[in-house]
Structure formats: C-alpha cells, structure tokens
Amino acid sequence: MYKYVLMFLLGGICAYMLSLIFQPNAKISKSAENKAEAIVLNCRRQFIPDTDYIPDVRQRQLVYQSNECIKKELVNQIKKIFPEKKQQKILSNINLLEKANLQFYNSLYTENKYVLSAGTLELLLVQTSWEKTLQNLLTDAIFQEELEHF
C-alpha cells in the first residue's frame, strides 16, 4: 500500500516539475508568435497601402514585395541562430520550400476543378498562402533564438 502512495506522490511531483519546465516554453512561444506577427504587419505596412482600390496586378506585386521583406527578416534570423556552414543549407531549403509552396498553391487555386477561376486573384491567393508559411517559419526561428537566451 505504501508503495502505491509513494508512486502516486512521486508521479505528482514529476508532473509538477515537468509543468515548471514547459511553462517558460509556452511564454517564449507566445512571445515568438507576437514578434513574428509584428514583423509581418510591419512588412505589410511598408508595401501595401491603405487605399480603397488597387488593381489586382498591383496587389500581387505589393504582396510579393511584402513577402520578400518577411523572407529577408527570416534570413536575418537564420543567420543569428545557425553557424555559417549550416546557413547555406537552411537557406537552400527555404528556397526549395518556397518553390514547392508556390507550386502547390498555384495548382490548388488555378487548376482545381472545384475552384472557380478568379483571374489574377488566384495568383494573389498564392502569395498570401506563402506569407502564412513565412510567418510560421519566422515564428519557429525566433522561438529558437529566444530559447538560447532563456
């Protein structure tokens, strides 16, 4: 009987210790999300004006420029957290991911028989989807940097 009570108490203590270990990670994760979101919003503000009407072609160009700004921030973050030898491989993987991501969403939005053709809007959706992926990558990179400083 004492064995079971002791095991129960030790289990509770272990669970409590694990919660203390992972609690700071949740704070760091939220902080990383907030910082990545702020970077994305800053890049959008730099390139996408708050006007009522922008032609679709121009919108696509502006979103592309905004995405390049986010990608530049991601590259800066990669350079902070990886050694120089590893950086080239990581950056190469990001370029491959960009190409695959854009091809996937291009197929999804322009070649899918269930999606009505929307002209240049389809290409805008492709860039918007890439922005979400960039934000996720940026969040993860910021999280890794903040873990090192924790």
Steps between C-alpha positions, in 0.01 A plus 500: 500500500778743589663418166195627313470816708870570448469438125197730488687775684808460281281511189343823621837652575629401155193645331544823696870521406417443133241777510764736639741401224249551218330812634781735388492338155134600465590859586789495254274351234239774545773764496641356177153498341448865596839606364447315171154652463643848562763443228234384254279801577797734464587354159137529389487866608818577307365371170122473508323838521168551675309616194157396388596367160819346368495307171552124539833502316634774728367318809691189396820703460456664839432170678807352328713792628354458848586128489855583394527730802382218729741258332785747555415509872491119503845488338631743763356278771657187345836676498466571871423145610699275264874471445624622162548147360139408575351828376545425131319167532215657698465788251503253212223304671296819544532570126389144421210537742399827334497341157304196619256713701430733208456205262260328738284806555514591133361155420246525779367839395536487121472136397250364750174413326302602809640854511346757270752696297566839653767629262783684670330453837613136490862613484440740788371208707818307419717783640275535805538130575878534474482786750339268755778246453766770536338619822506145641867459408584837651315411821698177530832675436425771757396232749836324455692822554304584813558150638874561474466822702268347761 
